[in-house]
Amino acid sequence: MKIAIAKEIDAAEPRVAAVPDSVKKFKALGAEVAIEPGAGIKSGVLDADYQAAGATVTADAVKDADIVIKVKRPEASELANYKRGALVIAIMDPYGNDAALKSMADAGVSAFAMELMPRITRAQVMDVLSSQANLAGYRAVIEAAEAFGRAFPMMMTAAGTVPAAKVFIMGVGVAGLQAIATARRLGAVVTATDVRPAVKEQVESLGAKFVAVEDDEFKQAETAGGYAKEMSKEYQAKQAALTAEHIKKQDIVITTALIPGRPAPRLISAEMVRSMKPGSVLIDLAVERGGNVEGVKVGEVADIGGVKIVGFPNLAGRVPASASGLYARNLFSFIETLVDKSTKALAVNWDDDLVKATALTKDGAVIHPNFQPKSA
């Protein structure tokens, strides 16, 4: 069994799919491990570090590999080098990318999307959305602190008092909770909102104040899978009014709202942005899906009347060493379930819940029910 670690061809992607520790674990599973030269440099891992862990560093790493692991979905130029029947495991971003799924099917690979891992107990250690969102939430606060023209904590000095920054977190999933914790550590006064009532207690346990219209609809606003439901227009209007008033008084707003497979919901209008004080900062974690903030630009810091809207994509990738380490653990934990411990050979159980949830393509076809080609 040969496992290959591919170097990311996207120059903007600094993460890598394996670290020396996960290479050692793959070797213990009985795998031969090969990695493309320079794959870990941007995450602070040298080729020599992989070699010391037992990997072979070679430009032909993916050739004849049984499993190819990546951070991002492979491009057509990469697929040409993979053998038919290989398992390709990455963050696939399948929604709205039908042509890319067809390319993987046509290449004859079995593609698995790590971000579709079901949220069940045995899969927690494989949950790439959580591992990467946790770091994105942390980094969002660091980016906000860098863009903000004042200190975060209250400082009482002989020269006068510096007031604490007011930080508002919109969307309290994994990223939002980490953003709350990080902003609190830096000394900010933190408030947060979410459409799911279950998170109110979590917000308050971290020392932040919860802000929401808490009516009957709010109390029912969570799917069985733990995601936020889309709210009615009436509720959205009430919540928007409350939020608009609150935002006027904030120094920093961090938005994290994403609904799988849908464009990001618009949480902050241009009018709300204009209502904020000059020097205020907005960080939009949903910029890759269209953004939560009107006026956000991918990869840029937009300045609207002195208010900065930060639209950096892939915030987890701005902490690449940590992000790669966690992602590598997610991948190893999943791959471990695909290997027969006694024979040390690949033994994919296509009826396993983890496999059924994540498998996109097999035997030349798109097999995931959510991404079946539309019939004419």
Residue, then its C-alpha position, 0 to 999 in steps of 0.5 A: m500500500k502506497i500513500a502519496i502526499a501531494k504538494e499543493i499547486d495553488a500558490a495561495e495554499p500554504r498547508v500540507a496534508a501530512v506532517p512527520d508525526s502522521v508519516k510515522k503513523f502511516k508507516a506503522l500501518g504498513a504503508e510506503v509513504a512518498i511525498e513531493p519535494g517542498a510540499g511542507i516548506k510553507s508549513g515549516v516542515l523540511d523534506a529532511d524532516y519527512q525523510a527522518a520520519g520514513a518517507t521517500v521524497t520524490a517528484d514521482a510521489v503520486k505515481d502508482a500511489d494507492i492513496v493520494i492525500k491533499v489539502k485542496r481538490p486536485e486540478a485536471s493537470e494533477l489527475a493525469n498523474y494519478k492511477r485509475g482506482a486510487l483513493v484521493i482524499a482532500i477538502m473537495d469543495p464539491y458544491g457548485n463544482d460539477a465539472a471538477l467532480k466529473s473530471m475526478a470521475d473521468a480520471g477513474v479515482s475514488a474521491f473523498a471529501m473530508e468536509l462531508m465527514p458526518r458529525i458523529t462521535r467516532a468521526q470527531v477526530m476526523d472533523v476537518l471543518s472543526s479543526q480548521a474553523n477553530l484556527a480560523g476563528y483564532r486568526a480572525v481575532i488576530e487579523a482584527a487586532e492588527a487592523f484595529g488602531r487601538a489596543f484590545p484590553m482596557m489600560m489604566t495608565a498615568a497618561g489616561t485610560v484606554p477603553a476596552a475594545k468592543v467585539f461582536i461575533m456573528g455566528v457561534g459555531v466552532a470558529g465563533l466560539q474560538a473567536i470569543a475565547t481569543a478576543r476575551r483573552l486579549g481583554a475585549v468586551v465581547t458579545a455574540t449572536d447566533v440563530r441557534p438557542a443551544v449556543k447561548e449557554q456556551v457564549e455566556s460560559l466564555g464570558a461573553k453576552f448573547v444578543a438575539v431576538e429570543d422568540d418561539e421561532f428562535k427556540q426551534a432554529e437548529t437542524a438535527g445535524g446541529y447546523a443553523k436553519e434558514m429563518s423566516k423573513e419576519y424573524q430576519a427583519k427583527q434580528a436585523a433591526l436588533t443587530a443594526e442597533h448593536i453594531k453601531k456601538q461596536d469596534i470590531v465585528i467578526t462574521t462566521a455564518l455559512i450554510p453548507g451548499r448555499p451562498a453565505p447569508r448577508l448579515i451586514s448591509a452597506e448601511m450598517v457598515r456606514s453606521m459604524k465609527p471610523g476605525s472600526v473593523l469587520i472580519d468576514l470569514a465567509v468571503e469565499r462563499g460570497g461573504n456576510v458583509e456587503g462590500v467585502k472583497v476577496g483577498e483585500v481590505a476594503d475601506i468604507g468611510g474609514v471602516k475596514i472590511v477584511g476579506f482574507p480567504n483561508l484564514a486557517g491557512r494563515v496559521p499553516a503549521s498548526a492547521s497542517g498538524l490538525y488536518a494531518r491528524n484528521l486524515f490519518s484517523f480517516i485513512e486508518t479506518l480504510v486499512d485492514k490491520s491484519t493484512k496491512a492492505l487497503a480494505v474500503n468498506w463502502d457500506d461504512d457511514l464514514v465512507k458513504a458520507t464522504a465518497l464522491t466518485k468511484d469506478g468512473a461515476v459520481i456516486h454521492p447522492n447530493f451531487q448526482p448529475k442532473s438528468a436532462 
